[in-house]
Every structure is written in structure tokens, then in C-alpha cells.
């Protein structure tokens, strides 16, 4: 017996009752919309609406609206209890918000009262409540199957009723309580609905579902084909022309989405065509109705004629004959397709208000009619209002005409975009290729039927909406969005829950750095450490002259955003640089919200982490790597500007709060960062990478050679002007002394001018551009001493220079300025301190090491001993463990260390140094893929 007990939170105890409530509400709503017409028209004997008369509100309508609101509340409660609000961050969710905003703007722009706007939005979007209820519920396939099977008897009653009405005539109509003979006289079955088109729409969705299911079944079940035949007969009995066209279009979509088995879909199409022809063959009145409809289309398109509403026939001609004249018979007006006449008027209205239309709730829909039964007489729709041509109904019988006039092009486009984004993830799932290793049968297996069913249903609904008001009527939205909700539940991975990886599957890590990737040692070390173990790493970095848009560098995909580095002393220029890069990175990332399992943002500035807002909302963990604090750098570069500095500190605090965890470079920096945030902080030193800077003993310089070296950022605060002045003085004593400088920065131009002033062209080597980190080690082969001559300021007071660690790793003695961080790790006998770094102190230190090889060798060996605990091989496991922990990929062998920084110890330790692994020269190749190969979009 298991002796552990699982603690269930109060939230969890409520989830199951809420799920049960959602099931009950969904079932009750669908049963009600399938029976509302019969309840109102037969049980309650509510009269149909006529011109100028709004039908009374009945309890089925009130109950239906209450069920929608209860569903909305229950779905919100479920999302709250299960903490799944982040899952509502898909493109479809954003499109729905945009659509709602457009509906509000369209109403406000045309003076629609707020209650009218709210009613219009409810009618337009109530189907979305059903969709989100299914997404909140997220039942499994078995639960969905049981739910649909429970509804199938109700659908069967409607279909059998329609077939009986076609076969037996009026007795079958009256058996269900109908007293209006409108549909009986033209042999159109209405089933248990008021209108034959309603049962046609229901059957269309059911037929598309069966066709999609048959397309993926390995064997054709006779029972399913019997159901197809039964539905085909019901559709033929209804004579719903728009439903028949929609079914045929939807079947084409089913075949395109499933790709593999087309024969079953063609079989369903054949059944629909054959059964649709049956009434035309056996019932003359049906042929006459089809002919009348076709003639109406021709008359409306080619030769509109006849009396219009409000027009009087021409007066009879005068008669001069004494015996009188016989009046000529006046021919009846030619019948015309009413939707075409409506569309012509709507086009003229749309030209006058093309963007936001005439106002939500004011034209041609259920809400407009209930608000004002004479809405069509409003002079805003023309001098004589909107001509109904004698059709006194509740609505303009075309959803797209209604939506386009009420909300303009923006409303129609927003609605279409919403439908498209509802289908897009389903199409992507359907297009996913099976694993080639699964064999030929798996490669030929069609995608699940639910994808094709949902996409085909949306395609059919768009077509139906041209000929009917279906997308806002009481029946169709609940049915359509049930199909879509089930498809999303079973087929679309939930946003905000991360990606489910198979054991051993590599991570996808995105990095963001406002710097040239090639020259940033820390970013390269971390990115290449992940790539070396097989992870997929993409770095968004600054542009580089001559670089392709995307390239692979030592296994890391580097995307060069078209923003160039700035080196200078202009605050505005730095803000422009950061802003331009932030916009470019945000735009790149926002289009790929689920492309990564983790986003690693590198400072500066700290605010760059907000570029990953889309990933944060999608539940992707965010790591902020604080190389340097922006406010310290700005304090060292620019004069104190109170407002700007307060803004920078505020953005730093916000960025630290935004990140899930914080990484930084050493413990003193961590202490500073802890004063700004309560986030967990991990330390990974800016260590020397042994592949590039392998530990080695001190090498005495060749006779007659004295070469000093500096590499890294060239900026005034790093004191290189003091070094060249010291070198000029030293060359009076040691004429062959030289200096090489590798790097780039805003201090290069003044440094070049200072070298020229001192006449040191032959003694100082300066760079011509960015130097990749892989080019640094070969340039240090014959260096006598490394120089780190920075001036103390708010920024340099907190740094542990990477170049210092790299010199120490290579066994090169170092002259360095002193701050409390460097002094924490390197004692006075391991490096040569200049305190402060002035031309005089630098000259004395350079002379000392150049003329005393024994002292230089001793200090280089002691610095190398310090580096045995500070090398990258000791930091790399800490970094990888942090990444694994944040992505849920951490080993279950115990708690991970919070930091990879050892306690500083005496450099006399003789612990063996790790075996170095050399890295080859930088390898680059262009690529045209700007996103990870296994992009999760």
C-alpha cells in the first residue's frame, strides 16, 4: 500500500464539479437550440414576426440567453481554478478581441447606444462562448464521442421528420403540430424547425462530419453509409439550396485536408447529388420551384424590372373612341432574387461608409428588428430608406450583407480573419508529417477526422452566410462552434503550457543580445555549450558588415537583425540603438510565440527582456543574463541626469521582475542585483573558455621581444591612452617594446589620434574592425604581458574583466587596475596591480615585468592556479543545469547548486587542471532559415 497521500488543494476539489456543470450547460444549450423553433411555434404557439410586429419574448429564448451567460461564467471559473488563462493567447483569441473592438468602434462611430452595441455583439459572438466552453472543458476523445452520441437521437428525429414530411405530405407536418402550410405547398420539409434551411444547415454539418470520419477509417462501415444515405435524403427533402452547395464545397475541403483517402469523400458527394435529384424527378412542384429561383437570379442580374415597393403602375392611356377602349392587361412584375437586390443596395451604402459602416445593431439583423421594426425606413439608408421589395421579414437574408453594412469593411475583414485563425492551427496540425521511421503505413495515414470536419464546416458556413443569416441565427452558431471547440480540444496544443518533449529531444533556446555575436565571448560560450550537447540555439544579434541575414556559426543559428552597433557618447543615439533593436527583436519573436522552450536575454539594457513578451504570455520561461547594469554604465559614460537615471533604474527593476530567473557574472554583482529584485539569482562567471584559451604554463618571451596586449572594448574609461603614454616613455629604455590592441569601440578614433601624436605608428598595432573571439588566441601567442588599465568609475568598480581571466588561463602575466571584485579572486602576488592606472603607475609595472622574467613567471603561475577553479569547464555544468531546471528538464538526482562560483582560495593549491579541448577556427555558413528547424508554430 502506498504510504504517501496526495494533497488536493481547494481549487482542485472544485474543478470536477465545474466540469460537470459545463457538460450539462453545453448539452442543455444544444438541445434547446435544436428544439427552440418547435417550442415557440407549436408548444407556445408564438406567431412569426411580421413587418411592424416584434414577436413576444418567450421562456425558451430567455432560457437560451441565460444558458449562454452561465456557460461564460462556468468557463471563466474553470480557467481561474485551473490557472489556464495563459492558454487564451493564440492568434484566434487576439483576432476575437480585435473583432470585438471593431464592433464597438462601428457602433460608437454611428451613434449606436451602448445597450444596442452590447446586444449586437452578443448576437454576433455568442457562438464564441460555446467555443471557449469546450476549450475550458478540454474533454478527451472518449468523452467527446459519448457527447456526440447522446445528441445523435435528437438529430435523427429532425432528419426522419423531414423525410416523413416529404414522403407522406401534410399528415406528417401536422403530426408534429405545424399548422402553417407555407412549406408544404412547395414540398419543402421543415422537420421540427420553422424553416427548411435550418434543418439543411444541421444536416450539412452532420454530413461533413461523417465524410471526414469515413475518409480516415480503414474499413467502410455499412452503418455509417446508411447514416450518410439517411442524411442525404433529409437534405433533399428540405430542398435547402444553400446547404447543398455548402456541403459540396465542404466535401472538397475535406478531401484537401485529409489528402490521402478521397474515394469515401467522393462517395458522400455522389450520395448528396443522387438524393438531391430525387425530389426533382418525382415532384413537379420542386422542379417548378428550382426554375422559379433560377429565373429570379437571371431577372435580378440581367434585367431587373417590375414594380418596386412604393411605386404605382403607370396611368391608363386616354381613350377617344365613342364605343370605349378595352384596357390592356398589366403583366405581373418579373420575380427577382431578393439577395441580389439587397446586395446592390448594400454596395451603394457601403461606398458612403466603407470602413465602419452604419453602426452595430442598426441594420438588417435580429437586434435591429427588435430595436426598431421599421429600421429599413431610416433615411440614413437612403431617401426612401432600405427597399425591402415586399419581403417583410426579421432580417436581411444574408449575413455578409448585414455585417458589411453595419460594421463596414473592417468588421467583415475582422470576422473573416477570426474564422481563418480558428482554422489555421487545425490546418497546421493536419499538415504535420508523420515520422519517416514509422514506416509507409504511417506516412499514408490521414490526419484525424476532426481537423477536416472543423475546417470544412467553417468553409461551408462562409458560403451559407452569403445566402442566409446563419452565422447569427439562434441555431447555427452553437452547432458550428461546437465543432470548432471539439476540434481545438482534441487537436490544438494548448498555449501557455509549453511544449511536450519526448525523452532526449533537444531543447529550443532563443537568445537576444544587443551586440555583435561574433565578438561577445560570454554569449558564444553559453550558446555553443547548448549547441554542443545537441540543443537548437538561435541568437538574435546586431548586424555585422557583410554578414548574411542568417548564418550558422559553430552550430549556433545567428539572426542578424538589421540594426548596427553604435559607439559614442550620445545618450539619444544609444536610446535609438536600443529602441530600434527592441522593435526588430520584438517583431521577430512575436511572430514565433512558441518557437522556443526558453528565451535567454542578455544585457544591456535590461529592458531587452521585454522583447520576449509573446513568449512570456505563452508560458515560455525567460532568463535574464545581467552582464552589466545599464544604470552603472550610463553613470560612467554620461553626466548624472536624474530623470533619465531614475527611468533606467525603474526599467531595470521591471525587467528583473519580468524574468523568471536571473543569471549574473559574479557574487558582488549578485549582491547589487539582489537589492533590486527578489528573483532567484544564479552565478556563472565570465570564465575563459578552455577550448579557446587552454591552460598552459608561462612562456618566456623571445630575446629582444616585449609585446604588451589589450583586447576587448575600446572606450575612454578603459584607459588605453594612459597605456600608450606609458609605452612612449618605456621605449626610451626598451626601444623594441610594442603594444597590440584588439577590439572595437568609440575610443578607437581618439586612441588612433593619440598614437599618431606620440609617433608610435611602428610600435602600436590597432584594429580595423570587429575582431571575432576566435581570432584572439592566435594573436596572444607571443604576448609578454596583458594590460587591463581601466579607470575606476561606477561601472568598472563592479566588473571582473574576462580578458584578465583569459590572460591568466594562457599563462600570461597581467597588469590590471584594482577593484573589490578583482581583489576578491586575485591576490597581490598573482597579478600586478596599478592603483590607480595612471601613465606613471603603468610605466612602472610594465618596466618591472619586462625586465624581471622570474617575477613575471611567478605571478603568471599563481594566476593560472587561481584559474583552475574559475575556468569555463567548472561553470558550464552550472549553466546547463540552470537551463534544464527552467525548462523542466532537470535530472531528479537532487537539488542543483545555486552558483558555480567557488570560494576564493590561496593560489598555492595544486589541484589538477582539466584537460583542455581546443576549438577550431570560426566556421560560418549562410542559411535561409530564420527560425529554429523545429519551430513550434
Secondary structure, DSSP 4 states (H G I P E B T S, - for coil): ---------HHHHHHHHHHHHHHHHHHHHHHHHHHHHHIIIIIS-PPPPBTTBPPPP-HHHHHHHHHHHHHHHHHHHHHHHTT-GGG--SHHHHHHHHHHHHHHHHHHHTT--HHHHHHHHHHHHHHHHHHHHHHHH---HHHHHHHHHHHHHHHHHHHHHHHHHHHHTHHHHHHTT----HHHHTT---TTSSSHHHHHHHHHHHHHHHHHHHHH-SS--HHHHHHHHHHHHHHHHHT-HHHHHHHHHHHHHHHHHH-S--HHHHHHHHHHHHHHHHHHHH-HHHHHHHHHHHHHHHHHHH---S--TT--PPPPPP---TT--PPPPPPPPPP--HHHHHHHHHHHHHHHSTTTTT-TTSSSSHHHHHH-TTGGG-GGG-TT----TT---SS-S-HHHHHHHHHHHHHHHHHHHHHHHHHHHHHHHHHPPPPGGG-HHHHTPPPPHHHHHHHHHHHHHHHHHHHS-GGGSTTHHHHHHHHHHHHHHHHSPPTTS---PPTTPPPEEEEE-SS-GGG-HHHHHHHHHHHHTT-EEEEEE---TT--SEEEETTEEEEE-S-----SS-HHHHHHHHHHHHHHHHHHHHTTTTS-SEEEEE-SSGGGGGGGHHHHHTT-EEEEEESS-HHHHHHHHS---HHHHHHHHHHHHHHHHHSSEEEESSHHHHHHHHTT--S-EEE---PPPTTTS------PPPTT-EEEEEEEE--GGG-HHHHHHHHHHHTTT-TTEEEEEEEESTTHHHHHHHHHHTT-TTTEE--SS---GGGHHHHTTT-SEEEE-PPPSTTGGG---HHHHHHHHTT-EEEEE--HHHHHHS-TTTSEEESS--HHHHHHHHHHHHH-HHHHHHHHHHHHHHHHHHSHHHHHHHHHHHHHHHTT---SSSPPPSB-PPPP--TT--PPPPPP---PSP-EEE-S--S-TT---
